[in-house]
Amino acid sequence: MDTEEKLVTVYRACGQPEAEIVRGRLEIEGILALLKYESIGSVYGLTVDGLGQVEVQVPARFVSRAREIIESSVNEIED
């Protein structure tokens, strides 16, 4: 990944485990994904007021494909 390429949030998870699943799914498809979160939320396991929220970010050039993959995965779970 180009170090100057902009990262875009494509998913907001309610906690680290959910975010890791989404990141793994994207990486299986060849899209490097990074997690962004407040460390206090993960240290104390807080999930209120956004403290446990984890953003899954991908390089801007992969935003459309990443969102398609995430939407497809959610639809598979619901079916």
N, C-alpha and C positions, 0 to 999 in steps of 0.2 A: 504494500500500500504506500502510495506517495505520502510523505510526511506532511505535505501542505494541502492535501485533499480534504475538503470539508466533510465532517461527519454529520449525519442526519439521524434523528431519532425516528425509528420506524415502529417501535412498540414500547409500551410502558407496562411493566409487570408489577404485580403486588408484592413481590419478594424475590430474593436471590434464586431459589429453586426454579420458579417459573421462568425467570430471565435466562437461566442456564439452559433450559430446555429449548427455548426459542433460539438462543445463540447456536446451540448445537445443530438444530434443524437447518439454520441458514448456512452454517459451515459445511454441512454435508452437501449442500448445493453449490459449494465453492465460493460463498460470500463471507469474507472476513467480517465478523461482528464484534463490537466491543461493548462492555457494560459500563454504565455511568451511574453512580449512586453515592449517597451520603454515607460515609463510613459509620457514623453514629447509629444509623438504622440497622446496619448489619451486625454491629457489635452487640447491641442490646436486643436485637430481634423485634424492633418496633415497626409497626405497619400503620401508624396513625399519622395524620397530617402530612402525608407524603414522605415520611422518614424511611419507610420500608420500600418505597417505590424505586424501581430499577429501570433505567432507560436502556434499550437495546439500540445501538447505533451502528450504521453502516456507511461506507463511503458514498458520497452523493450519486455517483454513477450507477449504483446498485439499488437505489431506493425503490424504483418501480418493481423490479424483480423480487426484492425482499418482501415488499408488501403483498405481492401475489402469493409467495410461498407461505407467508404467515396466514393470510386469509384462507388459502387452500387447506392448511393444517387445522385451522379452527373448524372449518366445514367438515373435515374428516372426523373430528372428535364429536361434533354435534350429531352426525349421522350414525 
